[in-house]
Amino acid sequence: MLSVVALNLSFIEHTDILIRLLSASLFGGLIGLERDIHGRDAGLRTHLLVSLGSAVFMTLSEVVASTPGGDSLMVDPSRIAAQIVTGIGFLGAGVIIKAGVNVRGLTTAASLWTVAAIGMAAGGGFYIISMMTTIIALSGLILLKLFEQTYMKDAYRSLSVSTPLGVETEEIRTIVEQENLSILSCNIEKDYESETMVTKLAFRFRHKGNIDLLAENVLHSLESSPLKLKKIKWH
């Protein structure tokens, strides 16, 4: 049946389908390019293929649903569209990475979900909607990233400090608190065989811009203190 439908499509209809697929590829590729520039695993090719694939499914659902003849298939185009939304969730979950208390890849997963919608819109022939969505998405990814650097926001980090036994934990806390860090918890581990104490601090702080500078300040404060240090680790 599908081959018959394909043969019955006119040159103009094939041209329209090609424009839909190229539009989906272009719009999805633009968002993927932004992700690629920022070193994300799901970049240009992944976003382009997600948008293109969504457009293909959307176009096929429309073509099959409009099959002429008395023996036409009873097909609901929205069923295929619903499966696209469900299927893209699994792909998005694959780019989310959890490292300790930090989660990475949420923005990329959201962009994959968005390009799937863009591909569906382009595949359905709604070029203006797909173009406007692409512009808004790119504005959000590029401009809002710059805007985020203009205001203070909370961040959460942890610090592990290894010292010889006998070092007071309060001394470490005092040095860290000088950097305006709000300590949320403090865990202490003592190894009497190696005569080592590990102090683990979890803290919250407000920052604007580069967090690495704060990490360097904390490490410098500890290194310049009279404390006897064995190892420092910033998480």
Buried (B, 14 or more C-beta within 10 A) or exposed (E): EEEEBEEEEEEEEEEBBEEBBEBBBBBBBBBBBBBBEEEBEBBBEBBBBBBBBBBBBBBBBBBBBEBEEEEEEEBEBEEBBEEBEEBBEEBBEEBEEEEEEEEEBEBBBBBBBBBBBBBBBBBBBBBEBBBBBBEEBBEBBEEEEEEEEEEEEEEEBBBBBBBEEEBEBEBBBEBBEEBEBEBEEBEEEEEEEEEBBBBBBBBEBEBEEEEEEBBEEBBEEBEEBEBEBBEBEBB
